[in-house]
Amino acid sequence: MGLHADDVVEIQQLLTAYCHHMDTGNGVGVAGLFTDDGVLEIVDLMTSRGSDEITANCSAFPEIIPGGRHIVHNIWVEGDGDQGIAHAYLSNVIVGDKPQTGQTGTYRDEVTRTSQGWRFTHRVLTLDGPLF
């Protein structure tokens, strides 16, 4: 049966909201996109479990990578009922006098429908190379 178009759009919005919250250092906003026991993983670098760890680790992004902007594209969503998997490419650019591509990678997201809407249960980022 698959997911309804409205579900796909809401899941795409979830991925996009993550980018905006990360880029502004809104760790609470990022954590709010996950279920209470959600996991954010950057392969071979970091794993954050639950709201407190996600908030702490995501709040510092603008300080760690000044001018960093997450761009997700080629989003592909599959699933059925209240469960889904989203795949997306990441291009992280650094803005400033000489904008540049900072990092690329792929996301694989397990998402679930909650009473607050679609939320990440497990978000995995696999970087294409070393972190900057």
C-alpha positions in Angstrom: 0.0 0.0 0.0 2.8 2.5 0.8 2.6 5.9 2.4 0.2 8.6 1.4 1.5 11.7 -0.3 0.8 13.8 2.8 3.0 11.5 4.8 5.8 11.8 2.3 5.6 15.6 2.4 5.6 15.6 6.2 8.6 13.3 6.3 10.5 15.5 3.8 9.6 18.5 6.1 11.1 16.6 9.0 14.4 16.2 7.2 14.4 19.9 6.2 13.5 21.1 9.7 16.5 19.2 11.0 18.8 21.2 8.7 17.5 24.5 9.9 17.6 23.6 13.6 21.2 22.3 13.2 22.5 25.3 11.4 21.1 27.7 14.0 22.3 25.6 16.9 18.8 24.9 18.1 19.6 21.6 19.8 16.2 21.5 21.6 14.5 21.9 18.2 16.6 19.0 16.8 15.8 16.8 19.7 12.1 17.6 19.3 12.2 15.9 15.8 13.1 12.6 17.4 11.1 10.2 19.5 12.1 10.3 23.2 14.4 7.3 22.8 15.6 8.4 19.3 19.2 7.9 18.2 21.3 10.2 16.1 24.4 8.5 14.7 27.3 9.8 12.6 29.1 6.6 11.6 32.5 6.2 13.2 32.2 9.6 14.9 29.3 10.0 17.3 26.1 8.4 18.6 23.6 10.4 20.6 20.7 8.7 22.4 17.7 10.4 23.8 16.7 14.1 24.0 19.4 15.3 26.4 22.3 13.9 24.4 20.9 15.0 21.0 20.3 18.5 22.4 23.8 18.8 23.8 25.5 17.5 20.7 23.5 19.5 18.2 23.6 22.8 20.0 27.3 23.3 19.2 27.2 22.9 15.4 27.5 26.6 14.5 30.5 26.9 16.8 32.2 23.7 15.5 31.6 24.5 11.8 31.0 28.3 11.5 28.9 29.2 8.5 27.9 25.5 7.9 24.7 24.9 6.1 23.1 21.5 5.8 21.4 20.9 2.4 19.5 17.6 1.9 18.5 16.5 -1.6 17.4 13.5 -3.6 15.1 12.5 -0.8 13.5 9.1 -1.3 10.8 8.0 1.2 9.4 4.5 1.4 7.2 2.8 4.0 3.8 1.7 5.0 1.3 2.7 7.7 3.1 4.3 10.7 6.7 3.4 9.7 9.0 4.7 7.1 12.5 4.9 5.8 13.9 8.1 4.3 17.1 8.3 2.3 18.8 11.6 1.4 22.1 13.0 0.2 23.8 15.6 2.4 25.8 18.5 1.0 27.2 20.7 3.8 28.4 24.0 2.5 30.4 26.7 4.3 29.1 30.2 3.6 31.2 33.3 3.7 33.6 35.3 1.5 34.5 32.1 -0.5 31.6 29.6 -0.1 32.8 26.0 -0.4 31.5 22.4 -0.1 32.5 21.3 3.4 31.2 17.7 3.5 29.0 15.3 1.7 27.3 12.1 2.8 24.1 10.1 3.0 21.3 9.9 5.5 19.3 6.8 6.3 16.4 7.6 8.6 14.0 5.3 10.4 10.8 7.4 11.0 7.6 6.7 12.8 4.2 8.5 13.1 3.6 9.8 16.6 0.8 11.9 18.1 3.0 14.9 17.3 3.5 13.9 13.7 6.4 12.0 12.0 9.6 11.7 14.1 13.0 10.2 13.7 13.6 7.0 15.6 17.1 6.4 14.2 19.0 8.9 12.0 22.3 7.6 10.5 24.7 9.9 8.6 27.5 8.2 6.7 30.0 10.8 5.6 31.8 10.4 2.2 35.2 11.3 3.7 36.8 12.6 6.9 35.1 15.4 8.8 36.5 18.5 7.3 
